Amino acid sequence: MTTNSTPVADAGPPPDARLVRAIGTIGLAASIVNVTIGGGIFRLPSSPDVAGRLGAAAPLAYLICAVAMGLIVVCIAEAGSRVSLTGGPYAYVEVAFGRFAGFLVGVLLWLTGTMAFAAVATIFVDNVVRFVPAISGAGGRFLLLAAVLAVLAVVNILGVRQGTRLNALSTAVKLVPLLLLIGVGIFAIEPANLRWPGMPAAGELSRASIFLIFAFAGIESALVPSGEVRDPARTVPRAVFLAMGVVTVIYILLHLVAQGTLGPALVGTPTPLVDAAGKAMGGFGIGLLSIGVVLSTFGYLSGMTLAVPRALFAFARDGFLPRQLKAVHARYQTPHIAIITQVVIVVLLAATNGFEFLAIIANVAALLVYLGCALAAWQLRRTGVRASGTPFAVPGGAVAPVLATIVIIALLSSITLPEWSLLGMVLATAILIYVINVRAREA
């Protein structure tokens, strides 16, 4: 494979060569769906930026968002089919533009996944506490979080096959209440609640779409274990498009059910899907969807436990972090030290920060990761970089990176100065680490 970066010398076979390529199309697609459909879908339909601005016309924003995300997905799919190293977007950008650019995107990727991981962990704990009030104190919440993530860490250390099987099971289990709500809720829709008063203004559609782009986030983390994917030139694009299609259809149908059953009462309710289930199925529906929140967030945590630690592994593989983090378990052939380290970091973040802070950092970092992927896809195609197999390509795919870049820059224009300031501090720290690392190698 062609690369413009200098590999780090290391005795013995490269760490990636010792990983098991056991993740197929269904396993990777399940991981993407699992990570994408997290706790946010249980709040999303009632957001003032969606239902409040657009009312019954809100599905238009989902479609616009899906088209915008589709451009980004094309870039990620092509880059992923050309670069099969573990690290996902981090590896894509490093191969395309060199170590420094790859390192910065790697930091953003890890930051996105880690903050989102911790943010959803707080939602998981909040909802479990509703069922078990006895652990509502700070100590009980911490122990619950630590115990659940420890179990997920052990499952993933035992083998990537076990991790992907748990992801597939978690995806299926958490989708059951959502699909049941769709199937039953359609018959409880009041047609008057879905009538459009008129075409919404372009500005309203734009703002709602900007908000919804984050509901589709997750691909950048789910693709990190690329070094453990079978035939990535075929598997990555197939899994990405399969997962995106499933997610888009589910989101639109859920919103239609919520809007159709609740009408004006949808706007602002903190539990839109639970309320819709109550309208459609009574007390049984409320209980089912309440459990669904816990299952959904648990599935998200499972997917992130598989995906995010591989970023730490990739950093260590390339010499940016201590070499212990690139260790592969002699028996289970998984990056066990990276998994343990990641889980500890997430537990500490979730225990000491609220959802809002964690989500803000994740959102801004995600957009910059997507920008890096769009630019990398263009560069990898231009320079002819390819892994084994035929790289993924679609008709007119050469313009996708350009269009994706324009969309991302437009979205970034809505980011506030405080959000940029927080991200700037993180990147400044990352640059310092990089400079220290380079000088240490030159010494």
ZATORKOL-186470 format. One record per residue: x, y, z of N, C-alpha, C in turn. Coordinates in steps of 0.1 Angstrom, whole numbers, plus 2048, in hexadecimal, padded with zeros to 3 digits. Layout:
XYZXYZXYZ
...
! end
This chain:
8097F480080080080080980C800
8068167F880D8227F780A82B802
81583180881383B81381E845813
81A85181782485C81782A85E825
82785582F82C85683C83684B83E
84084E84884A84484A84683B855
84682E85384282585D84B824869
84682287584E821881855813881
8628138838698068848657FF890
8637F288F85F7EA89A8637DB898
8687D58A286C7C78A08607BE89F
8617B48968577AA89584C7AF88C
8427A788A8377AB88082F7B7886
82A7BF87D8237CB8818167C788A
8127CF8948077CC89C7FB7C8895
7F87D088A7EB7CD8827EB7BF87C
7F77BA8797F87AD8737F37A287D
7F47A588A7F079B8947E279B897
7DA7A68927CC7A78957C479D88C
7B97988917B178F8897A7796881
7A779487379D79A86A79079286B
78879587577C78D87776F794875
7707A28727647AA87175F7AA862
7537A586074D7A58527437B0850
73C7B08457337BA8427287BC84C
7227B18507177B285A71C7B6867
7277B186B72D7B58787307C4879
7377C986E73A7D786E72E7E086C
7247DC8647187E48637107E4870
7107D98777097D98847107E288E
71E7E288D7257EC8967227FA893
7217FE88671E80B88270F80F886
7068068846F88098886F880A898
6FF80189E6FF8018AD70480E8B2
70F8138AD71681F8B270D82B8AE
70782B8A270083789D6F28388A4
6EB82E8A66DE82F8AD6E182D8BC
6E48378C26E78378D06DB83D8D8
6DF8448E36D58498EC6CE8558E6
6D485C8DC6CE8698D76C18678D0
6BF85B8CA6B38598C26A685A8CB
6A88578D869D8588E16998668E5
6A18708E169E87E8E469D8868D7
6A38818CD6A48898C069788E8BA
68C8868B968088B8B267A8988B8
67C89A8C56758A58CC67D8B28CD
6898B18C76928BD8C868C8C98C2
68D8D58C96888E18C368E8E58B6
69A8E08B46A18E38A769C8DA89C
6948D089F68E8C789567F8C8894
6788C389E66A8C389F6658D28A1
66C8D98A96688E78AC6698F089F
6738EE8976758F788B66D8F287F
66C8E587E6668DF8716598D9873
6558D587F6498CE8816488C1879
63D8BF87263A8B386A6448B285F
64B8BC85B6548BC8506628B7854
6648B48606718B08666788A585E
67089B858677890850680896845
67D8A28406858A88356938AA83B
6948AE8476A28B184D6A98A484E
6A28998526A988C8526AF888845
6A788B83A6AB88782D6B7890829
6B789D82B6C28A68286CE8A2830
6CC89E83C6D889A8446DE88D83F
6D588483B6DA8778366E1879829
6DD8828206E48858146F288B817
6F28948206FF89B82470889082A
70388883370B87E83970F87382F
70787182470A86881A71786C813
71987981072587E80A73187A812
72F87C81F73A87982973D86A829
73286282873485482973B84F81C
73885581173F85180474E853806
75285E80C76086180E766856818
75F85482376484A82D76583C827
75B83881F75B82B81976782980F
7698348077748327FD782832805
78383B80E79083B81679282E81D
78782982378881C82A78B810821
78781181578A80680B798807806
79F8128087AC8148037B781380E
7B381481B7BC8138267B680A830
7BD7FF8327B77F483B7BE7F4849
7C67FE84C7CC7FE8597C2801864
7C47FB8707BC7FF87C7BE80E87F
7B38158827B48238857A982B87D
7A382487379882B86C79D838866
7958438687988508627A6855866
7AB8518727B98558767C284F86B
7C18428687CA83C85E7C8841850
7BB84484D7B984A83F7C085783D
7BF8608477C686D8457D586C846
7DA86384F7E88618507EE85C843
7E885383C7ED84E8307EC858825
7E18618267DF86B81B7E887781D
7EA87B8297F188882B7FD888835
80087C83A80C87C84380887A852
81387985A81187586880B881870
80E88D86D8098988757FA89A873
7F689A8677E789B8647E088F869
7E68838687DF87786D7DE87787C
7E887C8827E887D8917DD886896
7DC89288F7D189C8947C3896892
7C18908867B488A8847B287E88D
7BD8778907BC86C89A7B78718A8
7BD87C8AC7B98828B97AA8868B8
7A688C8AD7988908AC78F8848AC
7938798A578B86D8A478A8678B2
7958668B97948608C778C8698D0
78E8768CE7868808D777787E8D4
77387D8C776587B8C476086F8CA
7668648C87628578CD7618578DD
76C85C8E376D85C8F17628648F8
7608708F37568798F97488748F6
74586F8EA7388698E873685D8F0
7408558F173F8498FA73B84C908
74385690D74085B91B73286191D
72E869912721870913716866913
71685C90B70C85290B70C849917
71884891D719840929711847935
71185593470985C93F6FA85A93C
6F68599306E885692D6E4848931
6ED83F92F6EA8319336E8830942
6F283794A6F18369586E483D95D
6E18499576D585095B6C884895A
6C784094F6BB83894D6BB82B955
6C68259586C781A9616C281E96F
6C782A9736C382E9806B4830982
6AD83397769F83497869882797C
69E81C97869980F97B69E80A989
6AA80F98D6B080B99A6B48179A2
6AB81E9A86AD82B9AF6B88299BA
6BA81D9BF6C381B9CA6D181F9C7
6D581F9BA6E28229B66E38309B0
6DA8399B36DA8469AE6E584F9B3
6EB84C9BE6F68549C37028549BA
70C85D9BD71885E9B47208519B5
72184B9C172883F9C27228339BA
7158329BC70E8279B570F8299A6
70D8359A170E83799271C83498D
726838995734835990736826990
73281F99A73481099A72C80998F
72080E98C71980898172080A974
72481797172B81A965738812964
74081196E74D80A96E74A7FB96C
7407F597273D7E79707397E3962
7307EB95C72B7E994F7367EA945
73E7F49467497F693C7547EB93E
7567E794A7607DC94D75B7CF946
74E7CC9467497C094074B7C1931
7487CD92B7497CF91D7587CE919
7617D392176F7D291E7747C391E
76F7BC9277737AD92876E7A691C
7627A991875C7A290C7657A58FF
7697B28FE7717B58F277F7B18F3
7847AF8FF7927AA90079279B8FD
7877949007867868FD7877838EE
78578D8E678678B8D777D7948CF
7827988C377A7A18BB76D79B8B6
76E78D8B57617868B17577878BB
75B7868C87517888D374C7968D4
7557A08D17507AE8D17467B18C6
7497AB8BA73F7AE8AF7327A68B1
73379A8B77277938B971E79A8C4
7257A08CE71D7A88D87177B48D1
71E7BA8C87197C68C170D7C28B8
70E7B78B17037B28A96F77AF8B2
6F97A98BD6EE7A58C66E87B28CC
6F17BB8D06EC7C88D66E47D08CC
6E87D08C06E17D78B56D37D18B3
6D37C48B26C67BE8B06BC7C08BC
6C27BF8C86B97C08D46B47CE8D6
6BD7D88D36B87E68D66AF7EB8CA
6B07E58BF6A77E98B46997E38B5
6977D98BD68A7D28BF6807DC8C3
6827E48CF6777ED8D36757F88C9
6807FD8C267E8078B96768038AD
6797F78A86717F189C6637EE8A0
6617EA8AD6537E78B164B7F48B2
6527FF8B764B80C8B86478108A9
65080E8A064D81289264180A88D
6427FC88F6377F488A62A7F6890
6297F989D61C7FB8A361880A8A2
6228138A461F8218A461A826897
61D82088C61882487F60882487F
60381B8865F481A8865ED823890
5F682A8995F18338A25F384289E
5F88438925FB85188D5EE858889
5ED86488D5E186D8895E687587D
5E08738715E48798655E5888866
5DD88E86E5DD89D86F5EB8A2875
5F189987D5FE89D88360A89D879
60789786D6128968636108A0857
6058A88586038B284D60C8BE84E
6128C184361B8CC8426138D9841
6178E48496108F18476168F883A
6228F38366288F982A6378F582A
63E8F881F64C8F581E6548FD828
65C8F78316648FF83A66F907833
67391283967D91B83468A913833
6939178296A09118286A8912834
6A791E83B6AF9208476AB916852
69E91485369990A85D69E8FC85A
69D8F884E6A28EB84A6B18E984C
6B88F48496C78F384B6CA8F185A
6C48F98626C78F88716C48EA876
6B88E58726B48D88776BD8CD872
6C28CF8656CB8C58606D88C5867
6DD8D186A6EA8D28726E98CA87F
6DD8CC8856DC8C58926DB8B6890
6D48B18866D38A38836DF89C87E
6E98A38796F589D8746FC89587F
6FA89988B7008928976F988589A
6ED8848966E58788996EB86C890
6F28708856F786687C70686387F
70C86A88971A86888C71C85A892
72885589172C84889673484088D
73384287F73A83A87674983C878
74D84887C75C84A87D762842888
75A83E89375F83689D75D82789A
75282389375081589075A810886
76081987E769814874778814879
77A81788578881788A78E80988A
7877FE88C78D7F188B78F7EC87D
7947F48747957F086679F7E5864
7A97E586D7B37DA86C7AE7CC870
7A27CC87579C7BF87878F7BC86F
78F7C38647847C185B7887B884F
7807AE84C7837A58407807AD833
78A7AC82A7887B281D7827C081D
78A7C98237847D78267807DE819
7867DB80D7827E28017737DF7FE
76E7D48027607D07FF7587D280C
75D7CE8177557CE8247527DC828
75B7E58287597F382E74E7FA827
74E7FC8197448038137367FC814
7367EF8137297E88147237EA822
72B7E982C7267EA83A7227F983C
72980283772681083A718814833
7168108277098148206FE80B826
7007FF8296F57F782F6F17FD83C
6FB8018456F78078526F1815850
6F581D8476F082A8456E182A841
6DE8208386D181E8336C781A83E
6CC8118466C480C8526C181885B
6CC81F85F6CA82A8696C1835864
6C28398576BA8448516AB840851
6A883484D69A82F84D69482F85B
69C829864697828872694836878
69D84087669C84D87B68F854876
68D85386968185A863674853868
67484686866884086D66584387B
66F84388366D846892667854893
66D85D88B66886B88C65986C888
65686587D64886687863F860883
64285688963A85089463885A89F
64485F8A46438698AF63B8758AB
63D87B89F63588689B627883899
62487789361787389060E87089C
61486B8A660D8678B260C8738BC
61687B8BD6168868C76128938C2
6148968B56118A38B06188AE8B6
6128B98BA6188C58C061F8C28CD
61A8B78D46208B48E162E8AE8DF
6328AB8D36408A58D164B8AF8D5
6498BC8D26548C58D36578C78E2
6648C48E56698C78F26688BC8FC
6608B18FA6608A690366D89F904
67189C91067F89691267E88790E
67288190D67187390A6688718FE
66B8768F26618758E765D8678E3
66785E8E26648508DE65C8498E8
66084B8F565884590064A84A900
6488578FE63B85D8FD6338578F2
6398568E66338508DA62F8428DD
63783A8E463482C8E762882B8F0
6278358F961C83590260F8388FB
60F8408F16038438E96008378E0
60A8308DB6078258D26048188D9
60B8158E560A8088EB6078098FA
60481590060181690E60D814917
60A80F92361480D92D61F803929
61B7F99216257EF91C62F7F6913
62A7FF90B63480690263D80F90A
63881691464181E91C64C816922
64880B92865280292F65C7FD925
6577F99196607F390F66A7FD90A
66580990766F81390267881890D
67481891967D81C924688812925
68580692468F7FB9246987FD917
69180190C6998039006A480D901
6A18189086AC82290A6B881B910
6B681391A6C180D9216C9803917
6C17FB9106C77F29066CE7F98FB
6C88048F66CF80C8EC6DC8128F0
6DC8188FB6E981E9006F3813904
6EE8089096F77FD90B6FE7F88FF
6F57F78F46FB7F28E77057FC8E2
7028098E470C8138DF7198128E7
7188108F472580E8FC72C8028F7
7257F78F472B7EB8EF7337EE8E2
72C7F58D97337F88CC73F8018CE
73E80A8D774A8138D975580C8E0
7528038E975D7FB8EF7657F38E5
75E7EE8DA7657E88D076D7F18C8
7687FD8C476E8068BA77880F8C0
7758178CA77E8228CE78C81E8D3
78D8138DA79B8108DF7A580D8D4
7A080A8C87A98078BC7B08148B8
7AA8208BB7B182C8B87BE82E8C1
7BC82A8CE7C882A8D77D38208D2
7CE8158CD7D780A8C87DE8108BC
7D78178B37DE81D8A77E78288AA
7E48308B47EE83A8B97FB8348BE
7F98298C68058238CB80D81C8C0
8068168B780C80F8AC8158188A4
8118258A381982F89B8228378A4
8248338B082E8398B982A8468C0
81D84A8C08188568C78158548D5
8128478D980E8448E78178398EC
8188368F982082C8FE81E81E8F7
8298178F482880B8EC81F8008F3
81D8019008157F79078067F7901
8028028FB7F48038F67F27FC8E9
7FD7F88E27FC7F18D67FE7E28D8
7FE7DE8E57FF7D08E87F37C88E3
7F57BC8DE7EA7B38DA7EA7A78E2
7DF7A38E87DF7988F27E378B8EB
7EC7848F27F27788EC7E876D8E8
7DE76C8F17D47628EF7C87668E6
7C27728EA7B67778E47B87808D8
7C57848D67C878C8CA7C07998C9
7BE7A08D47B77AD8D47C07B78DC
7BE7C48D97C67CE8DF7C17D18ED
7C57C88F77BE7C89047C27D490C
7CF7D890B7D37E49137CC7F190F
7CA7F29027C37FE8FC7B47FD901
7AE7F29017A07F090579F7F4914
7A77EF91C7A67F292B7A980192D
7B38079267B68159287AA81E924
7A481B91879882291378D82291D
78A81692277E81592B78081D938
78D81D93D79082594978E834947
79283993B79184793778284B936
77A84293076C84592E76484593C
76883C94476183C952764849959
77184E95977485A96076D866959
76D86794C766872946757872949
75186794874286694A73F869959
748866962745868970747876974
74F87E96C75288B97074D896967
74589395D74089D95373289A950
72A8A494C71D8A294771C89F939
71089B93470E8979267118A391D
70C8AF92070D8BB91771C8BE913
7248BE91D7328C191B7398B7912
7368AA91573C89F90D73789F8FF
72A8A28FD7248A28F07298AD8E7
72B8B98ED7308C58E573E8C28DF
7478BC8E77548B98E27548AF8D7
74B8A48DA74A89A8D074589F8C2
73B8A88C37358AD8B673F8B58AE
7468BE8B47508C68AC75B8BD8A7
7608B58AF76B8AC8AA7668A389F
75A89E89F75589589575589C887
7518A98877508B087A75E8B1874
7688B487C7768B587777B8A8873
77789D87977B89087577688D867
76989086576288F85876A89784D
76E8A38517758AB8477828A5843
78989F84D79689884A79388C841
78888584378587983B78287D82C
77B88882B77888D81D784891816
78D89881C79A89C8167A3890813
7A388681C7AB87A81B7A687280F
79987180E79386980279886F7F5
79887C7F479C8837E87AB8807E5
7B38817F07C287F7EE7C58717EB
7BF8677F27C28597EF7BE8557E1
7B385A7DC7AF8577CE7B985E7C5
7BD86A7C77C68717BE7D386A7BD
7D88657C87E685F7C97E58507C6
7D984A7C57D883C7C17DB8327CC
7DA8367D97DC82D7E47D18237E4
7D58167E77CB80C7E77D18007F0
7C77FA7F77CB7EE7FF7C87E27F6
7C87D67FB7C57CA7F37B67CB7EE
7B47C67E27A77C77DC7A57D47D5
7997D57CF7957E17C778F7EB7CF
7957F77CF78F8027D87808057D4
7798097DE76B80C7DC76A8197D4
7618197CB75E8267C37508267BE
74A8327BE73D8337B873D83D7AD
73483C7A373484679873385479D
73C85D79973C86A79E74286C7AB
7488617B074E8627BE75986C7C0
75F8707B576A8797B67668877BB
75988B7B97548977BE74F8977CC
74D88A7D27488897DF7508907E9
75E88F7E97668967F37648A57F3
7638AB7E67618B97E57538BD7EB
7498B67E873C8B97ED73B8B77FC
7418AD8017428AA80F7498B5817
7548BA81175C8C58177538D1819
74C8D580E7438E180E7398DF819
7328D481A7288D182472E8D3832
7398CC83473F8CD8427438DB846
7498E283D74D8F08407408F8844
7358F683C7298FD83F7248F984D
7258ED8517218E985E72A8EF869
7378EF8667408F487073E903872
73890A86973591886B72B91B876
72491187A71A913885720911893
72D90D89373390A8A07379178A7
7349178B47379238BC7459258C0
7499318C47579348C875B92C8D4
75292A8DF7569228EA75A9138E6
75290E8DC7549008D87628FF8D0
76590A8C877290A8C177D90B8CB
77B9138D67859158E07899088E7
77F9008EB7818F38F17898EA8E8
7858E98DC78C8E18D279A8E58D0
79C8F28CF7A98F88CD7B38F48D8
7AE8F38E47B78EF8EF7BB8E18EE
7B18D88EA7B48CA8E87BF8C88DD
7BD8CF8D17C68CE8C67D48D48CA
7D48DE8D17E18E48D67E98DA8DE
7E28D38E77E88C88EF7ED8BD8E6
7E58B98DC7E98AF8D37F58B28CB
7F68BF8C68018C38BF80E8C38C7
80D8C78D48188C78DD81D8B88DF
8148AF8E08188A18E181F89C8D5
81A8A08C982089C8BD82F8A28BC
8308AF8BF83E8B58BE8478AE8C8
8438AB8D484B8A58DE84F8978D9
8468908D38498838CD8538838C2
85188D8B985B88E8AE8698918B3
86A89A8BC87789E8C187D8938C9
87588B8D087B87F8D78818758CD
87A8738C287F86A8B888C86F8B1
88D87C8B08998828A98A58838B3
8A28828C08AD8848C98B68778C9
! end
